[in-house]
Amino acid sequence: MQSRRIGEVQVSAIGLGGMPMSIEGRPDEERSVSTIHAALDAGITLFDTADAYHIHADEVGHNESLIARALASYGGDTSDVLIATKGGHLRPGDGSWTVDGSAAYVKKACDASLERLGVEAIGLYQFHRPDPAVPYAESVGAIRDLLDAGKIRMAGISNADPAQIVEANEILGGRLVSVQNQFSPAFLSSTAELELCDQLGIAFLPWSPLGGIGRAGGLGGGFAEVAERYGVSPQRVCLAWHVSKSPVVIPIPGASRPATIQDSAAASSFELTASDLALLP
Ligand SMILES: NC(=O)c1ccc[n+]([C@@H]2O[C@H](COP(=O)([O-])OP(=O)(O)OC[C@H]3O[C@@H](n4cnc5c(N)ncnc54)[C@H](OP(=O)(O)O)[C@@H]3O)[C@@H](O)[C@H]2O)c1
């Protein structure tokens, strides 16, 4: 497994996104734990989660707790695992997603995540999504305070535009280590943010890198053609395409089955040639 860097921490070049194991359509716990164990077996050391990955109002942090349990029941060494969680998004239980970026809420959410993950400090804590009702400086200021208090080891942001990336890095005193934005062949709109992260040496974590839950099978065009050339899945080609974009890119494909994360993990050692890349966006 190729490795990449988030801050000073080395992680696998492909991570696992935990969302499909906790929101609508999720599998039973046994299959989810097998999926997380398969990721660990494949050398994945980056696990992306969020307190908001749940369905019902009374199960906030479903995905964080699931990952914590799966790590605890894994037979092997997990000391090099980085858990990246997020705060600032909420799911009231009616299927909707809401936001609260107030400093008081973000700090309270971080305390709850710390407890669920059972750690003294969260490896990477990401502010999930800007709240239009709260100044961005207040939300990111809360993340800075959490960093200064030692409750989180590293700070990231998500769903940010280039101006917000610059602002967040300033507020954090140059300690912004990651940006997580939507980016996939069907959604190239975060190209400017990816390029800015490349310039600044900040990790860029594309979310829904395959196009999203239920849409990952729709990778056609050049991806299907290159996949056929090598006898691999178009999803593996897609993840290798992400990795080829810049050394700062670390895709976090979601999975709810061992076979899909095993296939995705293999993308880290799959190199695309210039003639392959010519067929891709
Ligand atoms: N920051 C944010 O606002 C935000 C928003 C959305 C998502 N995210 C994060 O990004 C992660 C990834 O996004 P996502 O889960 O929405 O979408 P995605 O990674 O684009 O697609 C996930 C789906 O792709 C399938 N898949 C994965 N690898 C595959 C492979 N090698 N071959 C065939 N199918 C494959 C999975 O199928 P199976 O389920 O059958 O395994 C899963 O349902 C999330 O899990 C979450 O951690 C963050």
PDBQT file of the ligand as one rigid body, heavy atoms in Angstrom, charges set to zero:
ROOT
HETATM    1  N1  LIG A 301     -17.556  15.788   3.937  1.00  0.00    +0.000 N 
HETATM    2  C1  LIG A 301     -18.743  15.557   3.419  1.00  0.00    +0.000 C 
HETATM    3  O1  LIG A 301     -19.620  16.429   3.388  1.00  0.00    +0.000 OA
HETATM    4  C2  LIG A 301     -19.029  14.191   2.858  1.00  0.00    +0.000 A 
HETATM    5  C3  LIG A 301     -20.177  13.965   2.086  1.00  0.00    +0.000 A 
HETATM    6  C4  LIG A 301     -20.377  12.677   1.555  1.00  0.00    +0.000 A 
HETATM    7  C5  LIG A 301     -19.444  11.674   1.813  1.00  0.00    +0.000 A 
HETATM    8  N2  LIG A 301     -18.350  11.930   2.600  1.00  0.00    +0.000 N 
HETATM    9  C6  LIG A 301     -17.334  10.885   2.885  1.00  0.00    +0.000 C 
HETATM   10  O2  LIG A 301     -16.852  10.365   1.664  1.00  0.00    +0.000 OA
HETATM   11  C7  LIG A 301     -16.968   8.945   1.683  1.00  0.00    +0.000 C 
HETATM   12  C8  LIG A 301     -17.140   8.408   0.289  1.00  0.00    +0.000 C 
HETATM   13  O3  LIG A 301     -18.291   8.927  -0.333  1.00  0.00    +0.000 OA
HETATM   14  P1  LIG A 301     -19.594   8.046  -0.600  1.00  0.00    +0.000 P 
HETATM   15  O4  LIG A 301     -19.571   6.876   0.279  1.00  0.00    +0.000 OA
HETATM   16  O5  LIG A 301     -20.715   9.008  -0.540  1.00  0.00    +0.000 OA
HETATM   17  O6  LIG A 301     -19.467   7.674  -2.136  1.00  0.00    +0.000 OA
HETATM   18  P2  LIG A 301     -18.426   6.868  -3.053  1.00  0.00    +0.000 P 
HETATM   19  O7  LIG A 301     -17.205   6.562  -2.295  1.00  0.00    +0.000 OA
HETATM   20  O8  LIG A 301     -18.304   7.635  -4.310  1.00  0.00    +0.000 OA
HETATM   21  O9  LIG A 301     -19.259   5.564  -3.370  1.00  0.00    +0.000 OA
HETATM   22  C9  LIG A 301     -19.526   4.620  -2.367  1.00  0.00    +0.000 C 
HETATM   23  C10 LIG A 301     -20.176   3.420  -3.004  1.00  0.00    +0.000 C 
HETATM   24  O10 LIG A 301     -19.311   2.890  -3.976  1.00  0.00    +0.000 OA
HETATM   25  C11 LIG A 301     -19.291   1.500  -3.915  1.00  0.00    +0.000 C 
HETATM   26  N3  LIG A 301     -17.884   1.095  -4.159  1.00  0.00    +0.000 N 
HETATM   27  C12 LIG A 301     -16.787   1.471  -3.457  1.00  0.00    +0.000 A 
HETATM   28  N4  LIG A 301     -15.667   0.923  -3.962  1.00  0.00    +0.000 NA
HETATM   29  C13 LIG A 301     -16.067   0.154  -5.006  1.00  0.00    +0.000 A 
HETATM   30  C14 LIG A 301     -15.383  -0.698  -5.908  1.00  0.00    +0.000 A 
HETATM   31  N5  LIG A 301     -14.058  -0.836  -5.843  1.00  0.00    +0.000 N 
HETATM   32  N6  LIG A 301     -16.119  -1.337  -6.848  1.00  0.00    +0.000 NA
HETATM   33  C15 LIG A 301     -17.474  -1.190  -6.915  1.00  0.00    +0.000 A 
HETATM   34  N7  LIG A 301     -18.178  -0.400  -6.076  1.00  0.00    +0.000 NA
HETATM   35  C16 LIG A 301     -17.483   0.264  -5.126  1.00  0.00    +0.000 A 
HETATM   36  C17 LIG A 301     -19.682   1.112  -2.512  1.00  0.00    +0.000 C 
HETATM   37  O11 LIG A 301     -20.451  -0.069  -2.631  1.00  0.00    +0.000 OA
HETATM   38  P3  LIG A 301     -20.840  -1.056  -1.426  1.00  0.00    +0.000 P 
HETATM   39  O12 LIG A 301     -21.645  -0.210  -0.476  1.00  0.00    +0.000 OA
HETATM   40  O13 LIG A 301     -21.630  -2.097  -2.094  1.00  0.00    +0.000 OA
HETATM   41  O14 LIG A 301     -19.579  -1.548  -0.788  1.00  0.00    +0.000 OA
HETATM   42  C18 LIG A 301     -20.411   2.323  -1.992  1.00  0.00    +0.000 C 
HETATM   43  O15 LIG A 301     -21.782   2.114  -1.923  1.00  0.00    +0.000 OA
HETATM   44  C19 LIG A 301     -18.163   8.707   2.603  1.00  0.00    +0.000 C 
HETATM   45  O16 LIG A 301     -18.239   7.370   3.032  1.00  0.00    +0.000 OA
HETATM   46  C20 LIG A 301     -17.897   9.697   3.670  1.00  0.00    +0.000 C 
HETATM   47  O17 LIG A 301     -16.915   9.186   4.564  1.00  0.00    +0.000 OA
HETATM   48  C21 LIG A 301     -18.141  13.166   3.103  1.00  0.00    +0.000 A 
ENDROOT
TORSDOF 0
